Amino acid sequence: MFTKFIDAFKNKDVRGRILFTLGILFIYVIGLLITVPGVNSADINGVIAENDLLGVMNLLSGGALDQFSIFALGVSPYITASIIIQLLQLGVLPALQELGEQGEAGRRKINDITRYLGLLLGAVQAYGIIVTLQSRGVVDFSLMFGGKLVEGTNRLWLGYVYVIAILLAGTMFTLWLSDQITTKGIGNGVSMIIFAGIIKGIPSNFSQVYNVLVPVASTGGEFFNGILKFLAYCIYALAIIIFVIFIETAVRKIPIQQSKQTLSQSNANMNFLPIKLNPGGVIPVIFAQAVLTAPVTIMGFINPNSAAYTKVQHIFSLTETINGWPVALIVYLVLIILFSFMYAHIQIDPEKLSENLQKQNSYIPGIRTGSETRNYLSRVLNRVTFTGAFALAFVAALPIIVPLIFPVLRASSFGGTGLIIVVGVALETMSQIEGYVAEKNYKQFTF
């Protein structure tokens, strides 16, 4: 691994891309510290901890919502819009499906549509955040416009428009930063922005756990036991990282043979059709969270101060129980598994794959072409996805289950969506860096 990093920095072009990416991410981290002007915010952490939707948004924005930063929305509106557009392209809107088949020009148009939709969704999300925080008394507009805006007056809508405009501007600037990374830096810009935000919070997470397990006033045997507990926690974290790397890189290879090739072809020269253990990445988790938090979001828009809103929030909270049963957590895990199967079949269509193999005069050894190949691919895909879906659900539930089993680790949020994103982005970025290095070395060798 260290050799790869050294090779990357030896290459001038790759080194420039890496440094440019780090510079852009530094600008983003600085922006996370700039709060919305004229707004007093206090005790937002408590509200975020109680609201699963705000917790997800805070994660994707790199903790910007904790301080009501100008980047509080992050890239979550764009991600939501991308998922919606992707689903609409699956035969729901033929016009979008046609654009997707028009090559680069079509993709640019779809990207523009996604951004406009993201802007609209961002305005809705910003309004929802303001209403939720204001109903809990943690956001104060009294200092806005030189203290002339008083809550309860008919001019309060000016404060809403002002804050929404700032948050939308922060989102658009974040997307511009991500575009710069995509074109001039390393990795996918949106993924790198989310990656940077999550990574920023990991040291504080471990620091909080250390302070809980090893109190400042502890001495002698108590201190030693605390250190052992913290080391055990670090080993647990390392084991989870290795497990996530495994589910992100594990592939089921299906051998593919050309009709012209002989049956005696060695395995070294045989082509393979790779089916990932977790083809959907973190998207099934995001889908499940969106569905689970939808009722709470709707009730928050209708009447955030009502008893009905509190009841709905209790029912759909992942950390609450109903008659001793964690109903919301069970529904959450079931949704992750279902969406994993749905997204796997969206990405890998056994029927189309079977047709393409037949057109290319290719076949799976021992399997007849046509319906038998389709059934075989569908069976393998379901088996692989079944394992991957349960593994994904397990990792996503860790930040919820671990504090329930070990109450002392309530300060820990290690695992879950953030870890899946971090590992996936890190692996993708490393692969791209290796590709750049190999490409430059190849050009130097040929010329």
C-alpha positions as CSV (number, residue, x, y, z in Angstrom):
1,M,0.0,0.0,0.0
2,F,2.8,2.5,0.9
3,T,4.5,1.6,-2.3
4,K,1.4,2.7,-4.2
5,F,1.3,6.0,-2.4
6,I,4.9,6.6,-3.1
7,D,4.4,5.8,-6.8
8,A,1.4,8.1,-6.9
9,F,3.3,11.1,-5.4
10,K,6.3,10.5,-7.7
11,N,4.0,11.1,-10.7
12,K,3.6,14.9,-11.2
13,D,0.1,14.8,-12.7
14,V,-1.3,12.4,-10.1
15,R,0.4,14.3,-7.3
16,G,-1.2,17.5,-8.6
17,R,-4.6,15.9,-8.7
18,I,-4.3,14.6,-5.1
19,L,-3.1,18.0,-3.8
20,F,-5.9,19.8,-5.7
21,T,-8.5,17.4,-4.1
22,L,-7.1,18.0,-0.6
23,G,-7.2,21.8,-1.2
24,I,-10.9,21.7,-2.2
25,L,-11.7,19.4,0.8
26,F,-9.9,21.9,3.0
27,I,-12.2,24.7,1.7
28,Y,-15.2,22.5,2.4
29,V,-14.2,21.8,5.9
30,I,-13.6,25.6,6.5
31,G,-17.2,26.1,5.2
32,L,-18.5,23.6,7.7
33,L,-17.4,26.0,10.5
34,I,-19.3,29.1,9.2
35,T,-22.7,29.3,10.8
36,V,-25.8,30.9,9.2
37,P,-25.5,34.7,9.9
38,G,-28.0,36.2,12.3
39,V,-29.3,33.0,13.7
40,N,-28.7,31.9,17.3
41,S,-28.6,28.1,17.6
42,A,-28.3,26.1,20.8
43,D,-28.8,22.4,21.8
44,I,-29.2,21.3,18.2
45,N,-27.3,18.1,19.0
46,G,-30.1,16.9,21.3
47,V,-32.8,17.5,18.6
48,I,-30.6,15.7,15.9
49,A,-30.1,12.8,18.2
50,E,-33.9,12.4,18.6
51,N,-34.7,12.9,14.9
52,D,-33.5,10.1,12.6
53,L,-34.0,12.2,9.4
54,L,-31.9,15.1,10.8
55,G,-29.3,12.5,11.9
56,V,-29.0,11.2,8.3
57,M,-28.7,14.7,6.9
58,N,-26.2,15.6,9.6
59,L,-24.1,12.6,8.6
60,L,-24.2,13.3,4.9
61,S,-23.3,17.0,5.5
62,G,-20.3,16.1,7.7
63,G,-21.8,17.4,10.9
64,A,-22.7,20.8,9.5
65,L,-26.2,20.6,10.9
66,D,-24.8,20.5,14.4
67,Q,-23.6,24.1,14.1
68,F,-26.3,25.2,11.6
69,S,-23.6,25.8,9.1
70,I,-24.1,27.3,5.7
71,F,-23.3,23.8,4.4
72,A,-26.0,22.3,6.6
73,L,-27.8,20.7,3.6
74,G,-24.6,19.3,2.2
75,V,-25.2,17.3,-1.0
76,S,-28.2,15.4,0.4
77,P,-30.7,17.2,-1.9
78,Y,-28.6,16.2,-5.0
79,I,-28.3,12.6,-3.8
80,T,-32.1,12.4,-3.2
81,A,-32.7,14.0,-6.7
82,S,-30.3,11.5,-8.3
83,I,-32.1,8.5,-6.8
84,I,-35.5,9.9,-7.9
85,I,-34.2,10.5,-11.5
86,Q,-32.6,7.1,-11.6
87,L,-35.9,5.4,-10.6
88,L,-37.9,7.5,-13.1
89,Q,-35.5,6.3,-15.9
90,L,-36.6,2.7,-15.3
91,G,-39.6,3.0,-17.7
92,V,-41.6,5.4,-15.6
93,L,-40.8,8.4,-17.7
94,P,-39.8,7.3,-21.3
95,A,-38.4,10.8,-22.0
96,L,-35.8,10.4,-19.3
97,Q,-35.0,6.9,-20.4
98,E,-34.4,8.2,-24.0
99,L,-32.1,10.9,-22.6
100,G,-30.1,8.2,-20.8
101,E,-29.6,6.4,-24.1
102,Q,-28.3,9.5,-26.0
103,G,-24.7,9.2,-24.7
104,E,-22.8,12.1,-23.2
105,A,-25.2,14.9,-24.4
106,G,-28.1,13.0,-22.8
107,R,-26.2,12.5,-19.5
108,R,-25.5,16.3,-19.4
109,K,-29.2,17.1,-19.7
110,I,-30.1,14.5,-17.1
111,N,-27.5,16.1,-14.8
112,D,-29.0,19.5,-15.3
113,I,-32.5,18.2,-14.5
114,T,-31.1,16.5,-11.4
115,R,-29.6,19.7,-10.2
116,Y,-32.8,21.7,-10.7
117,L,-34.8,19.0,-8.9
118,G,-32.1,19.0,-6.1
119,L,-32.6,22.7,-5.8
120,L,-36.3,22.3,-5.3
121,L,-35.9,19.4,-2.8
122,G,-33.2,21.5,-1.0
123,A,-35.7,24.3,-0.4
124,V,-38.2,21.8,1.0
125,Q,-35.6,20.2,3.2
126,A,-34.3,23.6,4.4
127,Y,-37.9,24.6,5.3
128,G,-38.4,21.3,7.1
129,I,-35.2,21.7,9.1
130,I,-36.1,25.3,10.2
131,V,-39.6,24.3,11.2
132,T,-38.4,21.3,13.2
133,L,-35.6,23.2,15.0
134,Q,-37.8,26.3,15.6
135,S,-40.6,24.1,17.1
136,R,-38.0,22.7,19.6
137,G,-36.8,26.2,20.5
138,V,-33.2,25.7,19.4
139,V,-33.2,28.3,16.6
140,D,-33.8,32.0,17.3
141,F,-34.4,34.6,14.5
142,S,-34.4,37.5,16.9
143,L,-30.9,38.8,15.9
144,M,-31.8,38.7,12.2
145,F,-31.9,42.0,10.3
146,G,-30.3,43.9,13.1
147,G,-32.8,42.5,15.7
148,K,-35.8,44.0,13.9
149,L,-37.3,40.6,13.1
150,V,-39.4,39.4,16.0
151,E,-40.8,35.9,16.1
152,G,-44.6,35.8,16.1
153,T,-44.9,38.7,13.7
154,N,-46.2,38.5,10.2
155,R,-42.7,39.4,8.9
156,L,-41.3,36.1,10.1
157,W,-41.5,34.6,6.6
158,L,-38.6,37.0,5.7
159,G,-36.4,35.0,8.1
160,Y,-37.4,31.7,6.5
161,V,-36.6,33.0,3.0
162,Y,-33.3,34.4,4.2
163,V,-32.1,31.2,5.8
164,I,-33.4,29.0,3.0
165,A,-31.6,31.1,0.4
166,I,-28.3,30.8,2.4
167,L,-28.6,27.1,2.8
168,L,-29.4,26.6,-0.9
169,A,-26.4,28.8,-1.9
170,G,-24.3,26.6,0.4
171,T,-25.5,23.5,-1.4
172,M,-24.9,24.9,-4.8
173,F,-21.4,25.9,-3.8
174,T,-20.8,22.5,-2.4
175,L,-21.8,20.9,-5.7
176,W,-19.5,23.3,-7.5
177,L,-16.6,22.1,-5.3
178,S,-17.6,18.5,-6.0
179,D,-17.5,19.2,-9.8
180,Q,-14.0,20.6,-9.5
181,I,-12.9,17.4,-7.7
182,T,-14.5,15.3,-10.4
183,T,-12.8,17.1,-13.3
184,K,-9.5,18.2,-11.9
185,G,-8.9,16.0,-8.8
186,I,-9.2,12.4,-7.7
187,G,-12.4,10.4,-7.3
188,N,-16.1,11.2,-7.6
189,G,-16.6,14.8,-6.3
190,V,-19.9,14.2,-4.4
191,S,-18.6,11.0,-2.8
192,M,-15.4,12.8,-1.7
193,I,-17.3,15.6,-0.1
194,I,-19.4,13.2,1.9
195,F,-16.2,11.2,2.7
196,A,-14.4,14.3,4.0
197,G,-17.3,15.2,6.2
198,I,-17.6,11.8,7.8
199,I,-13.8,11.4,8.3
200,K,-13.8,14.8,10.1
201,G,-16.0,13.4,12.8
202,I,-14.2,10.1,13.4
203,P,-11.4,11.5,15.7
204,S,-14.0,13.2,18.0
205,N,-16.0,9.9,18.1
206,F,-13.0,8.0,19.3
207,S,-12.2,10.8,21.7
208,Q,-15.7,10.7,23.3
209,V,-15.5,6.9,23.7
210,Y,-12.0,7.2,25.3
211,N,-13.3,9.9,27.8
212,V,-16.3,7.6,28.7
213,L,-14.2,4.4,29.1
214,V,-11.2,6.1,30.7
215,P,-12.4,8.9,33.0
216,V,-10.1,11.7,33.7
217,A,-10.1,11.1,37.5
218,S,-9.4,7.3,37.1
219,T,-6.3,5.9,38.6
220,G,-4.6,2.6,39.1
221,G,-6.7,-0.5,38.3
222,E,-9.6,1.6,37.1
223,F,-7.4,3.4,34.6
224,F,-5.9,0.1,33.4
225,N,-9.3,-1.5,32.9
226,G,-10.5,1.6,31.0
227,I,-7.5,1.3,28.7
228,L,-8.2,-2.4,28.1
229,K,-11.9,-1.5,27.2
230,F,-10.8,1.2,24.8
231,L,-8.3,-1.2,23.1
232,A,-11.1,-3.7,22.8
233,Y,-13.3,-1.0,21.2
234,C,-10.5,-0.2,18.7
235,I,-10.2,-3.9,17.9
236,Y,-14.0,-4.0,17.3
237,A,-13.8,-1.0,15.1
238,L,-10.9,-2.6,13.1
239,A,-12.9,-5.8,12.7
240,I,-15.9,-4.0,11.4
241,I,-13.8,-2.1,8.9
242,I,-12.3,-5.3,7.6
243,F,-15.8,-6.8,7.4
244,V,-17.1,-3.9,5.4
245,I,-14.1,-4.1,3.1
246,F,-14.9,-7.7,2.5
247,I,-18.6,-7.1,1.6
248,E,-17.6,-4.2,-0.6
249,T,-15.0,-6.2,-2.6
250,A,-16.4,-9.7,-2.5
251,V,-17.4,-10.9,-6.0
252,R,-19.0,-14.0,-7.3
253,K,-17.4,-14.9,-10.6
254,I,-19.4,-16.7,-13.2
255,P,-17.3,-18.3,-16.0
256,I,-18.1,-17.1,-19.5
257,Q,-16.9,-18.9,-22.6
258,Q,-16.9,-18.0,-26.3
259,S,-18.4,-20.5,-28.7
260,K,-15.2,-20.4,-30.8
261,Q,-13.0,-21.3,-27.8
262,T,-12.4,-24.9,-26.9
263,L,-13.6,-26.6,-23.8
264,S,-10.0,-27.2,-22.8
265,Q,-9.4,-23.5,-22.3
266,S,-7.6,-22.9,-19.0
267,N,-9.2,-21.0,-16.1
268,A,-6.4,-18.3,-16.4
269,N,-7.7,-17.3,-19.9
270,M,-11.4,-17.7,-19.2
271,N,-13.6,-14.6,-19.0
272,F,-15.7,-14.1,-15.9
273,L,-19.0,-12.2,-15.2
274,P,-18.5,-10.6,-11.8
275,I,-21.5,-10.2,-9.5
276,K,-20.7,-8.1,-6.4
277,L,-21.9,-9.2,-3.0
278,N,-23.2,-5.7,-2.4
279,P,-24.0,-4.2,-5.8
280,G,-26.1,-1.4,-4.3
281,G,-23.5,0.0,-1.9
282,V,-25.1,2.3,0.6
283,I,-28.2,3.1,-1.6
284,P,-30.5,0.5,0.0
285,V,-29.7,2.0,3.4
286,I,-30.5,5.5,2.2
287,F,-33.8,4.2,0.6
288,A,-34.8,2.5,3.9
289,Q,-34.0,5.6,6.0
290,A,-36.0,7.8,3.6
291,V,-39.1,5.5,3.7
292,L,-38.9,5.1,7.5
293,T,-38.6,8.9,8.1
294,A,-41.2,9.9,5.6
295,P,-44.2,9.8,8.0
296,V,-42.3,11.9,10.6
297,T,-41.3,14.4,7.9
298,I,-44.9,14.7,6.7
299,M,-46.3,15.2,10.3
300,G,-43.5,17.7,10.9
301,F,-44.8,19.9,8.0
302,I,-48.5,19.5,9.2
303,N,-48.1,20.3,12.9
304,P,-44.7,19.8,14.6
305,N,-46.1,20.8,18.0
306,S,-49.0,18.3,18.2
307,A,-49.2,15.2,20.3
308,A,-49.7,13.2,17.1
309,Y,-46.3,14.3,15.8
310,T,-44.6,13.2,19.0
311,K,-46.4,9.8,18.8
312,V,-45.4,9.2,15.2
313,Q,-41.8,10.2,16.0
314,H,-41.8,7.7,18.8
315,I,-43.2,4.9,16.6
316,F,-40.7,5.4,13.8
317,S,-37.7,6.1,16.0
318,L,-35.0,3.4,15.6
319,T,-34.0,3.6,19.2
320,E,-37.5,3.3,20.7
321,T,-39.5,0.2,21.5
322,I,-43.2,-0.6,21.4
323,N,-44.3,-3.1,24.0
324,G,-40.7,-4.1,24.4
325,W,-40.2,-4.7,20.6
326,P,-37.9,-2.5,18.5
327,V,-40.6,-2.3,15.7
328,A,-39.0,0.6,13.8
329,L,-35.6,-1.2,13.8
330,I,-37.1,-4.4,12.5
331,V,-38.9,-2.6,9.7
332,Y,-35.7,-0.7,8.9
333,L,-33.7,-3.9,8.5
334,V,-36.4,-5.5,6.4
335,L,-36.5,-2.5,4.1
336,I,-32.7,-2.6,3.7
337,I,-33.0,-6.3,2.6
338,L,-35.9,-5.6,0.2
339,F,-34.2,-2.6,-1.3
340,S,-31.0,-4.5,-1.7
341,F,-32.8,-7.1,-3.8
342,M,-34.6,-4.4,-5.8
343,Y,-31.4,-2.4,-6.6
344,A,-29.5,-5.6,-7.4
345,H,-32.0,-6.5,-10.1
346,I,-32.0,-3.0,-11.4
347,Q,-28.3,-3.1,-11.9
348,I,-28.1,-6.7,-13.1
349,D,-31.1,-7.8,-15.3
350,P,-30.7,-11.6,-15.8
351,E,-33.0,-11.5,-18.9
352,K,-31.0,-8.7,-20.7
353,L,-27.8,-10.3,-19.6
354,S,-28.8,-13.6,-21.0
355,E,-29.8,-12.0,-24.3
356,N,-26.5,-10.1,-24.6
357,L,-24.5,-13.3,-24.0
358,Q,-26.4,-15.1,-26.7
359,K,-25.8,-12.2,-29.1
360,Q,-22.1,-12.3,-28.4
361,N,-22.0,-16.1,-29.0
362,S,-21.0,-16.6,-25.4
363,Y,-22.3,-19.1,-22.8
364,I,-21.9,-20.3,-19.3
365,P,-20.2,-23.7,-19.3
366,G,-22.7,-26.5,-18.5
367,I,-25.7,-24.1,-18.9
368,R,-27.8,-23.9,-22.0
369,T,-28.4,-20.5,-23.6
370,G,-31.8,-18.8,-23.4
371,S,-34.2,-19.4,-20.5
372,E,-31.9,-21.8,-18.7
373,T,-29.1,-19.1,-18.6
374,R,-31.6,-16.5,-17.4
375,N,-32.9,-18.8,-14.6
376,Y,-29.3,-19.6,-13.6
377,L,-28.2,-16.0,-13.5
378,S,-31.3,-15.0,-11.5
379,R,-30.7,-17.8,-9.0
380,V,-27.0,-16.9,-8.5
381,L,-27.9,-13.2,-8.2
382,N,-30.6,-13.9,-5.5
383,R,-28.2,-16.1,-3.5
384,V,-25.4,-13.5,-3.6
385,T,-27.8,-10.6,-2.9
386,F,-29.3,-12.6,0.0
387,T,-25.9,-12.8,1.8
388,G,-24.9,-9.3,0.9
389,A,-28.3,-7.8,2.0
390,F,-28.1,-9.4,5.5
391,A,-24.4,-8.3,5.8
392,L,-25.4,-4.7,4.9
393,A,-28.3,-4.7,7.3
394,F,-26.0,-5.9,10.1
395,V,-23.5,-3.1,9.5
396,A,-26.2,-0.5,9.2
397,A,-27.8,-1.6,12.5
398,L,-24.5,-1.6,14.5
399,P,-24.7,2.1,15.7
400,I,-28.2,1.3,17.1
401,I,-27.7,-2.2,18.5
402,V,-24.3,-1.8,20.1
403,P,-25.4,1.1,22.5
404,L,-28.4,-1.0,23.5
405,I,-26.2,-3.9,24.4
406,F,-23.4,-1.8,25.9
407,P,-25.0,1.4,27.3
408,V,-21.5,2.8,28.0
409,L,-20.9,3.1,24.3
410,R,-23.8,5.5,23.7
411,A,-21.2,8.1,22.6
412,S,-20.2,5.8,19.8
413,S,-21.7,6.1,16.3
414,F,-19.1,3.9,14.6
415,G,-20.4,1.7,11.8
416,G,-23.6,2.1,9.8
417,T,-24.1,4.3,6.8
418,G,-21.0,6.4,7.4
419,L,-18.6,3.5,7.5
420,I,-20.0,1.9,4.4
421,I,-19.6,5.2,2.5
422,V,-16.1,5.8,3.8
423,V,-14.9,2.3,2.9
424,G,-16.6,2.4,-0.5
425,V,-15.2,5.8,-1.4
426,A,-11.7,4.9,-0.2
427,L,-11.6,1.7,-2.3
428,E,-12.9,3.5,-5.3
429,T,-10.4,6.4,-4.9
430,M,-7.5,4.0,-4.5
431,S,-8.6,2.1,-7.6
432,Q,-8.6,5.4,-9.6
433,I,-5.2,6.4,-8.3
434,E,-3.8,3.1,-9.4
435,G,-5.4,3.6,-12.8
436,Y,-3.8,7.0,-13.2
437,V,-0.4,5.7,-12.1
438,A,-0.7,2.7,-14.5
439,E,-1.8,5.0,-17.4
440,K,1.1,7.4,-16.9
441,N,3.7,4.5,-16.6
442,Y,2.3,3.0,-19.7
443,K,2.6,6.3,-21.7
444,Q,6.2,6.7,-20.4
445,F,7.0,3.1,-21.5
446,T,5.5,3.5,-25.0
447,F,7.0,6.9,-25.7
